[in-house]
Amino acid sequence: MADPLKIAGGAKAFASPVEESERSFALGQVRTSMRLHGTNRVMLMIHSDCGAYGGLPAFGGNKEREAANHESELRNAAEFLKSSISAIEVECYYLKFNGVWAFEEATFTPSRNPAAQGERRRRRINGLLARTKRKAGKKIPIVARRAPLEPAMR
């Protein structure tokens, strides 16, 4: 069971939060997920050109400098989590916009049912919605795996 916790800046909340309350809130959410669902793994992520870090311009447009910073931030966040919750397994991912996810084990096809007009406007969707071939109420299969080009940091 998983409780996705999505925070602007990703792992920054644990590594170098603007306010200590951000770190406390995020840590509390992890502990709550562990207590309620038996969560034993946290996946920390930071993506390239992240606005919480000032984007690529904050690194002078240097992608290597940005990557080095984000690697350091991920390591600091993982260290903080492991020192705060010894029973947690932490995986770190740096997501680049030129491709990180390898999709497998699921086939996505366009829905045969066109979206309602209001839904299309609200979500800014053109054309048909995408969905899996699974029935409602069934668990959706895992579709994302680690990036094959760059190893995950631990």
C-alpha positions as CSV (number, residue, x, y, z in Angstrom):
1,M,0.0,0.0,0.0
2,A,1.3,3.5,-0.8
3,D,0.4,7.0,0.1
4,P,1.8,9.4,-2.5
5,L,3.0,12.6,-0.9
6,K,3.8,15.1,-3.6
7,I,5.5,18.3,-2.5
8,A,6.8,21.1,-4.6
9,G,10.5,20.8,-4.6
10,G,10.3,17.0,-3.8
11,A,13.2,15.9,-1.6
12,K,14.0,19.6,-0.8
13,A,11.4,19.4,2.1
14,F,13.7,16.9,3.8
15,A,17.1,18.2,2.7
16,S,16.9,22.0,2.8
17,P,13.4,23.3,3.6
18,V,12.7,27.0,3.5
19,E,10.9,26.6,6.8
20,E,11.4,23.8,9.4
21,S,7.6,23.3,9.5
22,E,7.8,21.9,5.9
23,R,10.2,19.2,7.1
24,S,8.1,18.4,10.2
25,F,4.9,18.2,8.1
26,A,6.5,15.8,5.5
27,L,8.1,13.7,8.2
28,G,4.8,13.5,10.0
29,Q,3.1,12.3,6.7
30,V,5.7,9.5,6.3
31,R,5.2,8.4,9.9
32,T,1.4,8.4,9.5
33,S,1.7,6.3,6.3
34,M,3.9,3.9,8.1
35,R,1.4,3.6,11.0
36,L,-1.7,3.3,8.9
37,H,-0.5,1.3,6.0
38,G,2.8,-0.4,7.0
39,T,4.7,1.7,4.5
40,N,8.4,0.7,4.6
41,R,9.8,2.6,1.6
42,V,10.1,6.2,0.6
43,M,10.9,7.3,-3.0
44,L,12.5,10.7,-3.0
45,M,12.5,12.6,-6.3
46,I,13.8,15.9,-7.7
47,H,13.4,16.8,-11.3
48,S,15.6,18.9,-13.5
49,D,14.8,22.6,-13.9
50,C,12.9,22.5,-10.6
51,G,11.5,25.9,-9.7
52,A,11.9,25.3,-5.9
53,Y,15.7,25.4,-6.6
54,G,15.4,28.4,-9.0
55,G,15.4,26.2,-12.1
56,L,18.3,25.7,-14.4
57,P,19.1,29.5,-14.4
58,A,20.1,29.2,-10.7
59,F,23.0,27.0,-11.8
60,G,24.0,29.3,-14.6
61,G,22.4,27.0,-17.2
62,N,24.9,24.3,-16.3
63,K,23.1,20.9,-16.3
64,E,26.1,19.2,-14.6
65,R,26.1,21.7,-11.7
66,E,22.4,21.3,-11.4
67,A,22.6,17.5,-11.3
68,A,25.5,17.6,-8.7
69,N,23.4,19.9,-6.5
70,H,20.3,17.7,-6.8
71,E,22.4,14.5,-6.1
72,S,23.7,16.2,-2.9
73,E,20.2,17.2,-1.9
74,L,18.9,13.7,-2.4
75,R,21.7,12.3,-0.3
76,N,21.0,14.8,2.5
77,A,17.3,14.1,2.4
78,A,17.8,10.3,2.5
79,E,20.3,10.7,5.4
80,F,17.8,12.8,7.3
81,L,15.0,10.3,6.8
82,K,17.1,7.3,7.8
83,S,18.3,9.1,10.9
84,S,14.8,10.1,11.8
85,I,13.1,6.8,11.0
86,S,15.6,3.9,11.2
87,A,13.1,1.3,9.8
88,I,12.5,3.1,6.5
89,E,14.0,2.2,3.2
90,V,14.9,5.2,1.0
91,E,15.3,5.3,-2.8
92,C,16.4,8.5,-4.6
93,Y,15.7,9.5,-8.1
94,Y,16.8,12.5,-10.2
95,L,14.3,12.9,-13.0
96,K,15.4,14.5,-16.2
97,F,13.0,15.8,-18.8
98,N,14.8,13.9,-21.5
99,G,13.5,10.6,-20.2
100,V,13.6,8.7,-16.9
101,W,10.7,6.3,-16.9
102,A,10.7,2.9,-18.6
103,F,7.1,1.8,-19.1
104,E,6.3,-1.9,-19.1
105,E,3.6,-4.4,-18.0
106,A,0.7,-2.2,-18.9
107,T,-1.0,-1.2,-22.1
108,F,-2.7,2.1,-22.3
109,T,-5.2,2.7,-25.0
110,P,-7.6,5.6,-25.8
111,S,-11.0,5.3,-24.3
112,R,-13.8,4.5,-26.6
113,N,-16.0,7.0,-24.7
114,P,-15.4,10.6,-25.6
115,A,-14.9,12.9,-22.6
116,A,-17.8,15.1,-21.5
117,Q,-17.4,18.7,-22.7
118,G,-17.1,20.1,-19.2
119,E,-14.5,17.6,-18.3
120,R,-12.5,18.5,-21.4
121,R,-12.6,22.2,-20.7
122,R,-11.7,21.7,-17.0
123,R,-8.7,19.5,-17.7
124,R,-7.8,21.2,-21.0
125,I,-8.0,17.8,-22.7
126,N,-8.3,17.5,-26.5
127,G,-9.5,14.3,-27.9
128,L,-10.2,11.1,-26.0
129,L,-9.1,10.4,-22.5
130,A,-6.6,7.6,-21.9
131,R,-7.3,4.7,-19.6
132,T,-6.1,1.2,-18.9
133,K,-8.1,-1.9,-20.0
134,R,-8.6,-2.8,-16.4
135,K,-12.0,-2.8,-14.8
136,A,-12.9,-0.1,-12.3
137,G,-11.9,-1.1,-8.7
138,K,-9.0,-3.3,-9.8
139,K,-5.5,-2.3,-8.9
140,I,-3.7,-0.6,-11.7
141,P,-0.4,-2.4,-12.5
142,I,2.9,-0.9,-11.8
143,V,4.1,0.9,-15.0
144,A,7.2,2.8,-14.0
145,R,10.6,1.3,-13.3
146,R,14.0,2.7,-12.6
147,A,15.7,4.6,-15.3
148,P,17.9,2.3,-17.3
149,L,20.4,5.0,-18.2
150,E,21.3,6.3,-14.7
151,P,21.5,4.2,-11.5
152,A,19.3,5.2,-8.6
153,M,21.3,6.6,-5.7
154,R,20.9,5.1,-2.2
